[in-house]
Amino acid sequence: MAEPNGIRILLIGPLPPASPGTAEIIGGARVLFAETARQLEQRGFDVDLINTARPRPNLPRRKILWHEFRTLARTLRGILRQGRRADLVFLNTSAHSIYSMLVGVSIIWLLCRALRRPLALRFFGGHLSQSYQRYGPARRRLMERTFLRSALVYVETRRLGADFGNPDNFRWLPNTREFPPARPGRDKMRRLLFMGQLRMEKGLAEALAACRALPADCHLQVFGPGMPNTDWTLFDGHPRATYGGVLDHGDVPRVLSEHDLLLFPSYMPSETYPGVIVEAFQSGVPVVATPIGGVPEIVEHEANGLLAEPRSAASLQAAIQRLIDDPDLYRRLCAGARRQGEFFRGSKHYDRVAEDLHKAAQERRRAGGRQASP
């Protein structure tokens, strides 16, 4: 544990459920936020928390929007109560909801400005750039004059920073994990894995279709929660695939270690650095993925995985078959996956975050802001 550094941070974001084994979906944002809190506490920050976790995403949209507005109101009350004794407010959010975009973050930025507290933002996923490009001039100006001027803006991919011209307050903070070291000795590829929310746009149909003609000793195991558009009939009579249910996050390292290849054939343009890919790499498991969003920044073709065409079961099947037929290539990809997984361990990345936050808090104090109460 680091020595206390005297900086108090009000950390806002979605925490995982307190009870293990809950049926509530634990997405990557919750895992990352919990890791952020742990890493900052380890570095000596005094951390106060506001939990913004949302319910299951398959609720009706009307109820989700109502919940988001209630979450925003609760967050604003928390900032008013706890913000005055904090040196800095650090909001962690995705950028695809009313809560996180023009309404929510703009109001939070204004409130922090009124309290004379710097605001750091971390946007999960790739929706920030998409929203900005979709908005008209008036909404873009509102973003540019409010929360995009925050003391720090963390984005998950290098491309997202480039989309905004890499301003001085933008920082790259990738999706990180701390999984057990990979087991050595993988030499052939037979056990395939698809893991995540079973959205059809994640390429579930393509993954199942690609595995139908695999050799008899190959098998695809699918884990993840069903979504409103999940087509469960795709599993009916499938000769090479089974559905294994929903995993507790604590079981993910074990399941990854029991498989040889991760399939990630998503065609969602908002993909950044999917946590399941980082977890697979840290487990020494290579990936067959699609070059969508930020995926090509971490999946290097023929170095730690293979890239297949989006929405193409044939391209995915060809990539899988190539690894079956070429054990030497498969072993090279396993070694490359382990190296890439080590790069995405959190320690060095959060060292930089700690430096950023410490500097922003100290600048507030030097500028004459009222020092945080003990």
MITORBA-631885 format. One record per residue (C-alpha): residue number from 1; chain; x, y, z. Coordinates in steps of 0.5 Angstrom, whole numbers, plus 500, padded with zeros to 3 digits. Layout:
<site i="NUM" ch="A" c1="X" c2="Y" c3="Z"/>
...
***
This chain:
<site i="1" ch="A" c1="500" c2="500" c3="500"/>
<site i="2" ch="A" c1="503" c2="507" c3="498"/>
<site i="3" ch="A" c1="504" c2="512" c3="503"/>
<site i="4" ch="A" c1="498" c2="517" c3="504"/>
<site i="5" ch="A" c1="498" c2="523" c3="499"/>
<site i="6" ch="A" c1="493" c2="527" c3="502"/>
<site i="7" ch="A" c1="489" c2="528" c3="496"/>
<site i="8" ch="A" c1="481" c2="526" c3="497"/>
<site i="9" ch="A" c1="478" c2="524" c3="490"/>
<site i="10" ch="A" c1="470" c2="523" c3="489"/>
<site i="11" ch="A" c1="470" c2="517" c3="485"/>
<site i="12" ch="A" c1="463" c2="516" c3="481"/>
<site i="13" ch="A" c1="462" c2="510" c3="477"/>
<site i="14" ch="A" c1="458" c2="503" c3="477"/>
<site i="15" ch="A" c1="460" c2="498" c3="482"/>
<site i="16" ch="A" c1="459" c2="491" c3="481"/>
<site i="17" ch="A" c1="454" c2="488" c3="486"/>
<site i="18" ch="A" c1="456" c2="487" c3="493"/>
<site i="19" ch="A" c1="453" c2="480" c3="493"/>
<site i="20" ch="A" c1="457" c2="474" c3="489"/>
<site i="21" ch="A" c1="453" c2="470" c3="485"/>
<site i="22" ch="A" c1="448" c2="475" c3="484"/>
<site i="23" ch="A" c1="444" c2="475" c3="477"/>
<site i="24" ch="A" c1="445" c2="482" c3="475"/>
<site i="25" ch="A" c1="449" c2="483" c3="469"/>
<site i="26" ch="A" c1="456" c2="485" c3="471"/>
<site i="27" ch="A" c1="459" c2="489" c3="465"/>
<site i="28" ch="A" c1="466" c2="491" c3="463"/>
<site i="29" ch="A" c1="465" c2="498" c3="466"/>
<site i="30" ch="A" c1="463" c2="495" c3="473"/>
<site i="31" ch="A" c1="469" c2="491" c3="473"/>
<site i="32" ch="A" c1="474" c2="497" c3="470"/>
<site i="33" ch="A" c1="471" c2="502" c3="475"/>
<site i="34" ch="A" c1="472" c2="497" c3="481"/>
<site i="35" ch="A" c1="479" c2="496" c3="479"/>
<site i="36" ch="A" c1="480" c2="504" c3="478"/>
<site i="37" ch="A" c1="478" c2="505" c3="486"/>
<site i="38" ch="A" c1="482" c2="499" c3="488"/>
<site i="39" ch="A" c1="488" c2="502" c3="484"/>
<site i="40" ch="A" c1="487" c2="509" c3="487"/>
<site i="41" ch="A" c1="487" c2="507" c3="494"/>
<site i="42" ch="A" c1="493" c2="503" c3="493"/>
<site i="43" ch="A" c1="497" c2="509" c3="491"/>
<site i="44" ch="A" c1="495" c2="513" c3="497"/>
<site i="45" ch="A" c1="489" c2="517" c3="495"/>
<site i="46" ch="A" c1="483" c2="518" c3="500"/>
<site i="47" ch="A" c1="477" c2="515" c3="496"/>
<site i="48" ch="A" c1="470" c2="517" c3="497"/>
<site i="49" ch="A" c1="465" c2="513" c3="492"/>
<site i="50" ch="A" c1="458" c2="514" c3="489"/>
<site i="51" ch="A" c1="455" c2="508" c3="485"/>
<site i="52" ch="A" c1="452" c2="509" c3="479"/>
<site i="53" ch="A" c1="450" c2="502" c3="477"/>
<site i="54" ch="A" c1="444" c2="501" c3="473"/>
<site i="55" ch="A" c1="439" c2="495" c3="472"/>
<site i="56" ch="A" c1="439" c2="490" c3="467"/>
<site i="57" ch="A" c1="440" c2="493" c3="460"/>
<site i="58" ch="A" c1="434" c2="489" c3="457"/>
<site i="59" ch="A" c1="429" c2="493" c3="461"/>
<site i="60" ch="A" c1="424" c2="497" c3="457"/>
<site i="61" ch="A" c1="427" c2="504" c3="454"/>
<site i="62" ch="A" c1="422" c2="508" c3="458"/>
<site i="63" ch="A" c1="424" c2="505" c3="465"/>
<site i="64" ch="A" c1="432" c2="505" c3="463"/>
<site i="65" ch="A" c1="431" c2="513" c3="462"/>
<site i="66" ch="A" c1="427" c2="514" c3="468"/>
<site i="67" ch="A" c1="433" c2="510" c3="472"/>
<site i="68" ch="A" c1="438" c2="515" c3="469"/>
<site i="69" ch="A" c1="435" c2="521" c3="471"/>
<site i="70" ch="A" c1="434" c2="518" c3="478"/>
<site i="71" ch="A" c1="441" c2="516" c3="478"/>
<site i="72" ch="A" c1="443" c2="523" c3="475"/>
<site i="73" ch="A" c1="439" c2="527" c3="481"/>
<site i="74" ch="A" c1="443" c2="522" c3="486"/>
<site i="75" ch="A" c1="449" c2="523" c3="483"/>
<site i="76" ch="A" c1="448" c2="531" c3="484"/>
<site i="77" ch="A" c1="446" c2="530" c3="491"/>
<site i="78" ch="A" c1="452" c2="526" c3="492"/>
<site i="79" ch="A" c1="457" c2="531" c3="489"/>
<site i="80" ch="A" c1="454" c2="537" c3="493"/>
<site i="81" ch="A" c1="454" c2="533" c3="500"/>
<site i="82" ch="A" c1="461" c2="530" c3="499"/>
<site i="83" ch="A" c1="465" c2="535" c3="493"/>
<site i="84" ch="A" c1="466" c2="540" c3="498"/>
<site i="85" ch="A" c1="471" c2="536" c3="502"/>
<site i="86" ch="A" c1="474" c2="533" c3="495"/>
<site i="87" ch="A" c1="480" c2="536" c3="492"/>
<site i="88" ch="A" c1="478" c2="533" c3="485"/>
<site i="89" ch="A" c1="471" c2="529" c3="482"/>
<site i="90" ch="A" c1="473" c2="523" c3="478"/>
<site i="91" ch="A" c1="467" c2="521" c3="474"/>
<site i="92" ch="A" c1="467" c2="514" c3="470"/>
<site i="93" ch="A" c1="461" c2="513" c3="465"/>
<site i="94" ch="A" c1="460" c2="511" c3="458"/>
<site i="95" ch="A" c1="457" c2="516" c3="453"/>
<site i="96" ch="A" c1="451" c2="513" c3="450"/>
<site i="97" ch="A" c1="446" c2="515" c3="455"/>
<site i="98" ch="A" c1="442" c2="521" c3="457"/>
<site i="99" ch="A" c1="445" c2="521" c3="464"/>
<site i="100" ch="A" c1="452" c2="521" c3="461"/>
<site i="101" ch="A" c1="452" c2="526" c3="455"/>
<site i="102" ch="A" c1="449" c2="533" c3="454"/>
<site i="103" ch="A" c1="444" c2="533" c3="460"/>
<site i="104" ch="A" c1="448" c2="529" c3="465"/>
<site i="105" ch="A" c1="456" c2="531" c3="464"/>
<site i="106" ch="A" c1="454" c2="538" c3="462"/>
<site i="107" ch="A" c1="451" c2="539" c3="469"/>
<site i="108" ch="A" c1="456" c2="535" c3="473"/>
<site i="109" ch="A" c1="461" c2="539" c3="470"/>
<site i="110" ch="A" c1="458" c2="546" c3="471"/>
<site i="111" ch="A" c1="457" c2="544" c3="479"/>
<site i="112" ch="A" c1="464" c2="542" c3="479"/>
<site i="113" ch="A" c1="466" c2="549" c3="476"/>
<site i="114" ch="A" c1="461" c2="552" c3="481"/>
<site i="115" ch="A" c1="464" c2="548" c3="487"/>
<site i="116" ch="A" c1="471" c2="550" c3="484"/>
<site i="117" ch="A" c1="473" c2="543" c3="484"/>
<site i="118" ch="A" c1="477" c2="540" c3="478"/>
<site i="119" ch="A" c1="473" c2="534" c3="474"/>
<site i="120" ch="A" c1="476" c2="528" c3="471"/>
<site i="121" ch="A" c1="472" c2="524" c3="466"/>
<site i="122" ch="A" c1="473" c2="517" c3="464"/>
<site i="123" ch="A" c1="469" c2="515" c3="458"/>
<site i="124" ch="A" c1="468" c2="507" c3="457"/>
<site i="125" ch="A" c1="467" c2="505" c3="450"/>
<site i="126" ch="A" c1="467" c2="508" c3="444"/>
<site i="127" ch="A" c1="460" c2="512" c3="444"/>
<site i="128" ch="A" c1="464" c2="519" c3="445"/>
<site i="129" ch="A" c1="466" c2="520" c3="438"/>
<site i="130" ch="A" c1="460" c2="517" c3="435"/>
<site i="131" ch="A" c1="456" c2="522" c3="439"/>
<site i="132" ch="A" c1="460" c2="528" c3="437"/>
<site i="133" ch="A" c1="460" c2="526" c3="430"/>
<site i="134" ch="A" c1="452" c2="525" c3="430"/>
<site i="135" ch="A" c1="450" c2="531" c3="433"/>
<site i="136" ch="A" c1="449" c2="538" c3="430"/>
<site i="137" ch="A" c1="453" c2="544" c3="431"/>
<site i="138" ch="A" c1="449" c2="547" c3="437"/>
<site i="139" ch="A" c1="450" c2="540" c3="441"/>
<site i="140" ch="A" c1="458" c2="540" c3="439"/>
<site i="141" ch="A" c1="459" c2="547" c3="442"/>
<site i="142" ch="A" c1="455" c2="545" c3="448"/>
<site i="143" ch="A" c1="460" c2="539" c3="449"/>
<site i="144" ch="A" c1="466" c2="543" c3="447"/>
<site i="145" ch="A" c1="464" c2="549" c3="452"/>
<site i="146" ch="A" c1="463" c2="544" c3="458"/>
<site i="147" ch="A" c1="465" c2="537" c3="459"/>
<site i="148" ch="A" c1="470" c2="537" c3="454"/>
<site i="149" ch="A" c1="474" c2="542" c3="457"/>
<site i="150" ch="A" c1="475" c2="538" c3="464"/>
<site i="151" ch="A" c1="481" c2="538" c3="467"/>
<site i="152" ch="A" c1="482" c2="531" c3="464"/>
<site i="153" ch="A" c1="479" c2="527" c3="459"/>
<site i="154" ch="A" c1="481" c2="519" c3="459"/>
<site i="155" ch="A" c1="479" c2="515" c3="453"/>
<site i="156" ch="A" c1="480" c2="508" c3="452"/>
<site i="157" ch="A" c1="483" c2="508" c3="445"/>
<site i="158" ch="A" c1="488" c2="512" c3="441"/>
<site i="159" ch="A" c1="484" c2="513" c3="436"/>
<site i="160" ch="A" c1="478" c2="516" c3="440"/>
<site i="161" ch="A" c1="484" c2="521" c3="442"/>
<site i="162" ch="A" c1="486" c2="523" c3="435"/>
<site i="163" ch="A" c1="478" c2="524" c3="433"/>
<site i="164" ch="A" c1="478" c2="530" c3="438"/>
<site i="165" ch="A" c1="485" c2="532" c3="435"/>
<site i="166" ch="A" c1="489" c2="530" c3="441"/>
<site i="167" ch="A" c1="488" c2="536" c3="446"/>
<site i="168" ch="A" c1="492" c2="537" c3="452"/>
<site i="169" ch="A" c1="487" c2="535" c3="457"/>
<site i="170" ch="A" c1="486" c2="528" c3="453"/>
<site i="171" ch="A" c1="489" c2="522" c3="456"/>
<site i="172" ch="A" c1="489" c2="515" c3="453"/>
<site i="173" ch="A" c1="487" c2="510" c3="459"/>
<site i="174" ch="A" c1="486" c2="503" c3="456"/>
<site i="175" ch="A" c1="482" c2="497" c3="459"/>
<site i="176" ch="A" c1="486" c2="493" c3="463"/>
<site i="177" ch="A" c1="486" c2="487" c3="467"/>
<site i="178" ch="A" c1="490" c2="483" c3="473"/>
<site i="179" ch="A" c1="489" c2="476" c3="471"/>
<site i="180" ch="A" c1="493" c2="470" c3="473"/>
<site i="181" ch="A" c1="499" c2="469" c3="469"/>
<site i="182" ch="A" c1="498" c2="464" c3="463"/>
<site i="183" ch="A" c1="499" c2="457" c3="463"/>
<site i="184" ch="A" c1="505" c2="455" c3="458"/>
<site i="185" ch="A" c1="504" c2="449" c3="453"/>
<site i="186" ch="A" c1="498" c2="450" c3="449"/>
<site i="187" ch="A" c1="500" c2="447" c3="442"/>
<site i="188" ch="A" c1="494" c2="445" c3="439"/>
<site i="189" ch="A" c1="487" c2="449" c3="438"/>
<site i="190" ch="A" c1="481" c2="445" c3="439"/>
<site i="191" ch="A" c1="477" c2="448" c3="445"/>
<site i="192" ch="A" c1="473" c2="455" c3="442"/>
<site i="193" ch="A" c1="470" c2="460" c3="447"/>
<site i="194" ch="A" c1="465" c2="465" c3="446"/>
<site i="195" ch="A" c1="464" c2="470" c3="452"/>
<site i="196" ch="A" c1="460" c2="476" c3="453"/>
<site i="197" ch="A" c1="453" c2="479" c3="453"/>
<site i="198" ch="A" c1="449" c2="475" c3="447"/>
<site i="199" ch="A" c1="447" c2="481" c3="443"/>
<site i="200" ch="A" c1="447" c2="479" c3="436"/>
<site i="201" ch="A" c1="451" c2="484" c3="434"/>
<site i="202" ch="A" c1="457" c2="481" c3="437"/>
<site i="203" ch="A" c1="457" c2="476" c3="432"/>
<site i="204" ch="A" c1="453" c2="470" c3="435"/>
<site i="205" ch="A" c1="450" c2="468" c3="429"/>
<site i="206" ch="A" c1="457" c2="468" c3="425"/>
<site i="207" ch="A" c1="460" c2="464" c3="431"/>
<site i="208" ch="A" c1="455" c2="459" c3="431"/>
<site i="209" ch="A" c1="455" c2="458" c3="423"/>
<site i="210" ch="A" c1="463" c2="458" c3="423"/>
<site i="211" ch="A" c1="463" c2="452" c3="428"/>
<site i="212" ch="A" c1="458" c2="447" c3="424"/>
<site i="213" ch="A" c1="463" c2="444" c3="420"/>
<site i="214" ch="A" c1="469" c2="444" c3="424"/>
<site i="215" ch="A" c1="472" c2="437" c3="426"/>
<site i="216" ch="A" c1="469" c2="433" c3="431"/>
<site i="217" ch="A" c1="474" c2="434" c3="436"/>
<site i="218" ch="A" c1="473" c2="441" c3="436"/>
<site i="219" ch="A" c1="467" c2="445" c3="440"/>
<site i="220" ch="A" c1="465" c2="452" c3="442"/>
<site i="221" ch="A" c1="463" c2="453" c3="449"/>
<site i="222" ch="A" c1="458" c2="460" c3="449"/>
<site i="223" ch="A" c1="457" c2="463" c3="456"/>
<site i="224" ch="A" c1="454" c2="470" c3="457"/>
<site i="225" ch="A" c1="447" c2="473" c3="459"/>
<site i="226" ch="A" c1="441" c2="473" c3="454"/>
<site i="227" ch="A" c1="439" c2="480" c3="451"/>
<site i="228" ch="A" c1="432" c2="482" c3="448"/>
<site i="229" ch="A" c1="435" c2="480" c3="441"/>
<site i="230" ch="A" c1="438" c2="473" c3="442"/>
<site i="231" ch="A" c1="436" c2="468" c3="438"/>
<site i="232" ch="A" c1="436" c2="462" c3="442"/>
<site i="233" ch="A" c1="434" c2="457" c3="436"/>
<site i="234" ch="A" c1="441" c2="458" c3="433"/>
<site i="235" ch="A" c1="443" c2="453" c3="439"/>
<site i="236" ch="A" c1="438" c2="448" c3="437"/>
<site i="237" ch="A" c1="441" c2="441" c3="434"/>
<site i="238" ch="A" c1="448" c2="445" c3="433"/>
<site i="239" ch="A" c1="453" c2="439" c3="433"/>
<site i="240" ch="A" c1="459" c2="443" c3="435"/>
<site i="241" ch="A" c1="457" c2="448" c3="440"/>
<site i="242" ch="A" c1="453" c2="448" c3="447"/>
<site i="243" ch="A" c1="451" c2="454" c3="451"/>
<site i="244" ch="A" c1="454" c2="454" c3="458"/>
<site i="245" ch="A" c1="450" c2="459" c3="462"/>
<site i="246" ch="A" c1="452" c2="466" c3="465"/>
<site i="247" ch="A" c1="459" c2="466" c3="469"/>
<site i="248" ch="A" c1="460" c2="469" c3="475"/>
<site i="249" ch="A" c1="466" c2="474" c3="474"/>
<site i="250" ch="A" c1="470" c2="470" c3="479"/>
<site i="251" ch="A" c1="470" c2="464" c3="474"/>
<site i="252" ch="A" c1="472" c2="467" c3="468"/>
<site i="253" ch="A" c1="480" c2="466" c3="469"/>
<site i="254" ch="A" c1="478" c2="459" c3="470"/>
<site i="255" ch="A" c1="474" c2="458" c3="464"/>
<site i="256" ch="A" c1="479" c2="462" c3="460"/>
<site i="257" ch="A" c1="485" c2="457" c3="462"/>
<site i="258" ch="A" c1="480" c2="451" c3="460"/>
<site i="259" ch="A" c1="480" c2="454" c3="452"/>
<site i="260" ch="A" c1="484" c2="455" c3="447"/>
<site i="261" ch="A" c1="481" c2="460" c3="442"/>
<site i="262" ch="A" c1="477" c2="466" c3="444"/>
<site i="263" ch="A" c1="472" c2="468" c3="438"/>
<site i="264" ch="A" c1="470" c2="475" c3="438"/>
<site i="265" ch="A" c1="466" c2="477" c3="431"/>
<site i="266" ch="A" c1="463" c2="483" c3="433"/>
<site i="267" ch="A" c1="461" c2="488" c3="428"/>
<site i="268" ch="A" c1="459" c2="494" c3="434"/>
<site i="269" ch="A" c1="462" c2="500" c3="431"/>
<site i="270" ch="A" c1="463" c2="502" c3="439"/>
<site i="271" ch="A" c1="468" c2="497" c3="441"/>
<site i="272" ch="A" c1="474" c2="499" c3="444"/>
<site i="273" ch="A" c1="479" c2="494" c3="447"/>
<site i="274" ch="A" c1="474" c2="489" c3="449"/>
<site i="275" ch="A" c1="475" c2="487" c3="456"/>
<site i="276" ch="A" c1="474" c2="479" c3="454"/>
<site i="277" ch="A" c1="480" c2="480" c3="449"/>
<site i="278" ch="A" c1="485" c2="483" c3="454"/>
<site i="279" ch="A" c1="483" c2="477" c3="459"/>
<site i="280" ch="A" c1="484" c2="472" c3="454"/>
<site i="281" ch="A" c1="491" c2="475" c3="452"/>
<site i="282" ch="A" c1="493" c2="475" c3="460"/>
<site i="283" ch="A" c1="491" c2="468" c3="460"/>
<site i="284" ch="A" c1="495" c2="466" c3="454"/>
<site i="285" ch="A" c1="489" c2="465" c3="449"/>
<site i="286" ch="A" c1="489" c2="468" c3="442"/>
<site i="287" ch="A" c1="483" c2="471" c3="439"/>
<site i="288" ch="A" c1="480" c2="471" c3="432"/>
<site i="289" ch="A" c1="476" c2="477" c3="432"/>
<site i="290" ch="A" c1="474" c2="483" c3="427"/>
<site i="291" ch="A" c1="477" c2="489" c3="425"/>
<site i="292" ch="A" c1="472" c2="493" c3="428"/>
<site i="293" ch="A" c1="473" c2="500" c3="433"/>
<site i="294" ch="A" c1="479" c2="499" c3="437"/>
<site i="295" ch="A" c1="480" c2="492" c3="436"/>
<site i="296" ch="A" c1="485" c2="492" c3="431"/>
<site i="297" ch="A" c1="489" c2="497" c3="436"/>
<site i="298" ch="A" c1="490" c2="490" c3="440"/>
<site i="299" ch="A" c1="489" c2="484" c3="436"/>
<site i="300" ch="A" c1="495" c2="484" c3="431"/>
<site i="301" ch="A" c1="494" c2="480" c3="425"/>
<site i="302" ch="A" c1="498" c2="474" c3="425"/>
<site i="303" ch="A" c1="502" c2="476" c3="432"/>
<site i="304" ch="A" c1="497" c2="475" c3="437"/>
<site i="305" ch="A" c1="491" c2="473" c3="433"/>
<site i="306" ch="A" c1="487" c2="473" c3="427"/>
<site i="307" ch="A" c1="482" c2="478" c3="424"/>
<site i="308" ch="A" c1="476" c2="476" c3="420"/>
<site i="309" ch="A" c1="471" c2="480" c3="416"/>
<site i="310" ch="A" c1="465" c2="482" c3="420"/>
<site i="311" ch="A" c1="459" c2="479" c3="419"/>
<site i="312" ch="A" c1="462" c2="473" c3="415"/>
<site i="313" ch="A" c1="461" c2="466" c3="418"/>
<site i="314" ch="A" c1="466" c2="464" c3="412"/>
<site i="315" ch="A" c1="472" c2="468" c3="414"/>
<site i="316" ch="A" c1="471" c2="466" c3="421"/>
<site i="317" ch="A" c1="471" c2="459" c3="419"/>
<site i="318" ch="A" c1="477" c2="460" c3="415"/>
<site i="319" ch="A" c1="481" c2="463" c3="420"/>
<site i="320" ch="A" c1="479" c2="458" c3="425"/>
<site i="321" ch="A" c1="481" c2="452" c3="420"/>
<site i="322" ch="A" c1="488" c2="455" c3="419"/>
<site i="323" ch="A" c1="489" c2="455" c3="426"/>
<site i="324" ch="A" c1="487" c2="448" c3="426"/>
<site i="325" ch="A" c1="492" c2="446" c3="420"/>
<site i="326" ch="A" c1="498" c2="450" c3="422"/>
<site i="327" ch="A" c1="500" c2="448" c3="430"/>
<site i="328" ch="A" c1="506" c2="453" c3="429"/>
<site i="329" ch="A" c1="502" c2="459" c3="427"/>
<site i="330" ch="A" c1="498" c2="457" c3="433"/>
<site i="331" ch="A" c1="503" c2="457" c3="438"/>
<site i="332" ch="A" c1="506" c2="463" c3="436"/>
<site i="333" ch="A" c1="499" c2="467" c3="437"/>
<site i="334" ch="A" c1="499" c2="464" c3="444"/>
<site i="335" ch="A" c1="506" c2="467" c3="445"/>
<site i="336" ch="A" c1="504" c2="473" c3="442"/>
<site i="337" ch="A" c1="497" c2="473" c3="446"/>
<site i="338" ch="A" c1="501" c2="473" c3="453"/>
<site i="339" ch="A" c1="506" c2="478" c3="451"/>
<site i="340" ch="A" c1="500" c2="483" c3="449"/>
<site i="341" ch="A" c1="496" c2="481" c3="456"/>
<site i="342" ch="A" c1="502" c2="483" c3="460"/>
<site i="343" ch="A" c1="502" c2="490" c3="457"/>
<site i="344" ch="A" c1="495" c2="491" c3="459"/>
<site i="345" ch="A" c1="496" c2="490" c3="466"/>
<site i="346" ch="A" c1="494" c2="496" c3="470"/>
<site i="347" ch="A" c1="500" c2="498" c3="475"/>
<site i="348" ch="A" c1="504" c2="502" c3="470"/>
<site i="349" ch="A" c1="497" c2="505" c3="467"/>
<site i="350" ch="A" c1="495" c2="507" c3="474"/>
<site i="351" ch="A" c1="501" c2="510" c3="476"/>
<site i="352" ch="A" c1="500" c2="515" c3="470"/>
<site i="353" ch="A" c1="493" c2="516" c3="472"/>
<site i="354" ch="A" c1="495" c2="518" c3="479"/>
<site i="355" ch="A" c1="500" c2="523" c3="477"/>
<site i="356" ch="A" c1="495" c2="526" c3="473"/>
<site i="357" ch="A" c1="490" c2="526" c3="478"/>
<site i="358" ch="A" c1="495" c2="529" c3="483"/>
<site i="359" ch="A" c1="498" c2="534" c3="479"/>
<site i="360" ch="A" c1="490" c2="537" c3="477"/>
<site i="361" ch="A" c1="489" c2="537" c3="485"/>
<site i="362" ch="A" c1="495" c2="541" c3="487"/>
<site i="363" ch="A" c1="494" c2="546" c3="481"/>
<site i="364" ch="A" c1="487" c2="547" c3="484"/>
<site i="365" ch="A" c1="490" c2="548" c3="491"/>
<site i="366" ch="A" c1="496" c2="553" c3="488"/>
<site i="367" ch="A" c1="490" c2="557" c3="484"/>
<site i="368" ch="A" c1="487" c2="559" c3="491"/>
<site i="369" ch="A" c1="481" c2="553" c3="491"/>
<site i="370" ch="A" c1="479" c2="552" c3="498"/>
<site i="371" ch="A" c1="483" c2="546" c3="501"/>
<site i="372" ch="A" c1="479" c2="540" c3="502"/>
<site i="373" ch="A" c1="477" c2="538" c3="509"/>
<site i="374" ch="A" c1="480" c2="533" c3="513"/>
***
